[in-house]
Amino acid sequence: MRRLLLLVTVQLFLLLMTSSLSKAQAAGLYLTPTQGQVKAGENLTVQIMLDPKEGELIDGVDAVLIFDTAKIKPLEVKAGKAFKNLVTKESSGRVQITGLAGKEGQRFSEVADMALVSFEILESGKVEVGFDFTSGITTDSNVAEHKSGKDLLTSVVGGNYSVQATTVAQTFSILRRAVPVLAAAFFLLAVFAALFWFFKNRPKRLAEDVFYPSPVPLDRLPDQTKEETIDKPGPTEGS
C-alpha cells in the first residue's frame, strides 16, 4: 500500500513539473484578420497580436513579417497597447517590428495588440503575409523570456488575402516586371549588332604565296596597255 502511494505521489510530482515547464515556454503571435479582401484604392491593414498563454514575464518581442514584394509594400507601422515604443526595420520582403519591455520585464495576463501594419497594394491577386519563425532560433520572430532570454514563442499564424490594385498601380507593376527583360533584350541586340559590324567591316588579309593580278585599266585594250609598259629604245647617235 505504501509503495502504491509513493508511486502515485512520484507520478503526480513529475506531471506537475512537466506541466510547469511546458507552461514556462508558451507564447504565440498571430495576425488579425487572417483572411479578407481588399478593394482597389484601399490598403491592406493587419494587426499583430501577442498571446502570452500563461502570462510569462518577458523582456521583448520580435515580430518579423514576410510577404511578396511584387504584390504589397509596407506603408506604416503603428504601436499597439502591448508596447509604448516600437523599433521597425525593413528589408526586401521583410519588416521586423521590435517591442521592448522595461528593466523589470513585462507580464501580460491576456492577449494584447502589438502593432498595426498597413500595406500598399501594388498588384492584384492572392497575397500571403506570414511570420519568419523557426522554433528555438532567436534571430527571427521570438518572445524573449525575462532575464534568461529564452525564446518562449511556440506558435505563429499568418494570413491570406485577396487584393486588388488600382489601374495605375497595376500598370506600374507590369512595367516594373518588363523593364529587366527589355533591358536584357536590348543588351543582347547591341552585342549582336556590334559583332555583325566588326566581322563585316574588318580588313581582309591577303594570303601569302598566292598570285593576285594587278588591276588593268578598263578604258584601254590589253595590247595597248602592254605596249605602253614596254621601254622604248632611245635615239641612236647620229640620228
C-alpha positions in Angstrom: 0.0 0.0 0.0 2.8 2.4 0.9 4.6 1.5 -2.3 1.5 2.3 -4.3 1.0 5.7 -2.6 4.7 6.5 -3.2 4.4 5.6 -6.8 1.3 7.8 -7.2 3.0 10.7 -5.5 6.0 10.5 -7.7 3.9 10.4 -10.8 1.9 13.4 -9.7 5.1 15.3 -9.0 6.5 14.5 -12.4 3.2 15.5 -14.1 3.2 18.9 -12.3 6.8 19.5 -13.1 6.3 18.7 -16.8 3.2 20.9 -16.9 5.0 23.8 -15.3 8.0 23.5 -17.7 5.7 23.4 -20.7 3.8 26.5 -19.5 7.0 28.4 -19.0 7.7 28.1 -22.7 4.5 29.1 -24.3 3.6 32.3 -26.2 2.1 33.0 -29.6 1.9 35.6 -32.4 -0.9 35.8 -34.9 -2.4 38.3 -37.4 -5.9 39.5 -37.4 -7.7 39.3 -39.6 -6.3 36.1 -41.0 -8.1 36.5 -44.3 -10.1 39.1 -46.3 -10.5 41.1 -49.4 -9.1 44.5 -50.2 -10.7 46.7 -52.9 -8.8 48.9 -55.3 -7.7 52.1 -53.7 -7.6 50.6 -50.2 -4.7 49.4 -48.1 -4.2 46.0 -46.5 -4.2 46.5 -42.8 -3.3 43.7 -40.3 -2.9 43.7 -36.6 -0.1 41.7 -34.8 -1.4 40.1 -31.7 0.7 38.7 -28.8 -0.8 35.8 -26.9 1.2 35.2 -23.6 -0.8 32.0 -23.0 0.4 31.5 -19.4 1.2 35.1 -18.5 5.0 34.8 -18.6 7.3 37.7 -17.7 9.0 38.8 -20.9 11.7 41.3 -21.9 10.6 41.9 -25.5 9.1 40.7 -28.8 10.4 40.5 -32.3 7.7 40.0 -34.9 9.2 39.5 -38.4 6.7 39.6 -41.2 7.4 38.2 -44.7 5.5 38.9 -47.8 5.6 39.2 -51.7 7.2 42.5 -52.6 5.7 42.3 -56.1 2.2 42.4 -54.6 2.4 44.7 -51.5 4.7 47.3 -49.9 4.8 48.4 -46.2 3.4 51.8 -45.6 3.1 52.4 -41.9 3.6 50.7 -38.5 1.7 51.9 -35.5 2.3 50.8 -31.9 -0.5 48.9 -30.2 -1.2 48.6 -26.4 1.4 45.9 -25.7 4.4 48.3 -26.0 4.7 52.1 -26.0 7.5 52.3 -28.4 8.4 50.1 -31.4 11.5 49.8 -33.5 10.9 49.0 -37.1 13.5 47.7 -39.6 12.6 47.0 -43.3 14.4 44.9 -45.9 13.4 43.2 -49.1 10.3 41.2 -48.4 10.6 41.6 -44.6 9.6 44.0 -41.9 10.9 43.5 -38.4 8.9 45.0 -35.6 10.5 45.0 -32.1 8.8 45.9 -28.8 11.0 46.2 -25.7 9.8 46.0 -22.1 11.4 47.8 -19.1 14.2 46.6 -16.9 11.8 44.6 -14.7 10.2 42.9 -17.7 6.6 43.0 -18.6 3.8 40.5 -17.8 0.8 40.1 -20.0 -2.3 38.4 -18.5 -4.3 38.4 -21.7 -3.9 38.8 -25.5 -2.5 42.2 -26.4 -2.2 44.0 -29.7 1.4 44.6 -30.5 1.2 46.7 -33.7 -0.9 47.8 -36.6 0.7 47.4 -40.0 -0.5 48.9 -43.3 0.5 47.7 -46.8 0.1 49.4 -50.2 -1.3 47.2 -52.9 1.0 47.0 -55.9 -0.5 44.2 -57.9 -3.9 42.4 -57.9 -4.0 38.7 -56.8 -3.6 36.5 -53.8 -1.0 37.5 -51.2 0.2 35.9 -48.0 1.6 37.7 -45.0 3.4 35.4 -42.6 5.9 35.3 -39.8 9.5 34.3 -40.2 9.8 31.8 -37.4 11.8 28.7 -36.6 11.4 27.2 -33.1 14.5 27.7 -30.9 16.1 30.4 -33.1 16.2 33.9 -31.7 17.2 35.7 -34.9 13.7 35.6 -36.4 10.3 36.1 -34.7 10.7 35.5 -30.9 9.3 36.3 -27.5 12.2 36.7 -25.0 11.8 35.5 -21.5 12.8 37.9 -18.7 16.4 37.6 -17.7 17.1 34.2 -19.4 16.4 35.5 -22.9 14.9 32.1 -23.8 12.6 32.1 -26.8 9.1 31.5 -25.5 7.4 31.6 -28.9 5.8 28.3 -29.9 3.2 29.2 -32.5 2.5 31.8 -35.2 -0.4 32.3 -37.5 -0.2 34.5 -40.6 -2.9 35.5 -43.1 -4.0 35.1 -46.7 -5.7 37.9 -48.6 -7.2 38.7 -51.9 -6.1 42.2 -53.0 -7.0 44.4 -56.0 -4.7 47.2 -57.2 -5.7 50.4 -58.9 -5.2 50.7 -62.7 -2.2 53.0 -62.2 -0.5 50.6 -59.7 -1.2 47.6 -61.8 0.3 49.3 -64.9 3.4 50.3 -63.0 3.7 46.7 -61.7 3.7 45.3 -65.2 6.3 47.9 -66.4 8.4 47.1 -63.3 8.5 43.4 -64.3 9.0 44.2 -68.0 12.0 46.6 -67.7 14.6 44.0 -66.7 13.5 41.7 -69.6 13.6 44.6 -72.1 17.0 45.8 -70.8 18.4 42.3 -71.3 17.0 42.0 -74.8 18.4 45.4 -75.9 21.8 44.4 -74.4 21.9 41.2 -76.4 20.8 43.0 -79.5 23.5 45.6 -79.1 26.2 42.9 -78.7 24.9 41.1 -81.8 24.9 44.3 -83.9 28.5 45.1 -82.7 29.7 41.7 -83.7 28.0 41.8 -87.0 29.6 45.2 -87.8 33.0 44.0 -86.8 33.0 40.9 -88.9 31.6 42.8 -91.9 34.0 45.7 -91.9 37.2 44.2 -90.7 40.1 44.5 -93.3 40.7 41.4 -95.4 44.2 40.0 -95.1 45.7 38.6 -98.4 47.1 35.1 -98.1 50.8 34.7 -98.7 52.3 32.8 -101.7 49.2 33.5 -103.8 49.3 35.4 -107.1 47.0 38.4 -107.3 46.9 40.1 -110.8 47.4 43.8 -110.9 44.4 45.9 -111.9 44.0 46.6 -115.6 42.5 49.9 -116.9 39.2 49.1 -118.4 39.3 52.1 -121.0 42.2 50.6 -122.9 42.9 47.4 -124.8 45.2 44.9 -123.2 47.7 45.2 -126.1 47.9 49.0 -125.8 48.5 48.8 -122.1 51.2 46.2 -122.7 52.9 48.4 -125.4 52.9 51.4 -123.1 54.6 49.5 -120.4 57.5 48.3 -122.7 60.6 50.5 -122.6 61.1 52.1 -126.0 64.8 52.3 -127.2 66.3 55.8 -127.0 67.6 57.7 -130.0 70.9 56.4 -131.6 73.9 58.6 -132.1 74.0 60.5 -135.4 70.3 60.2 -136.0 
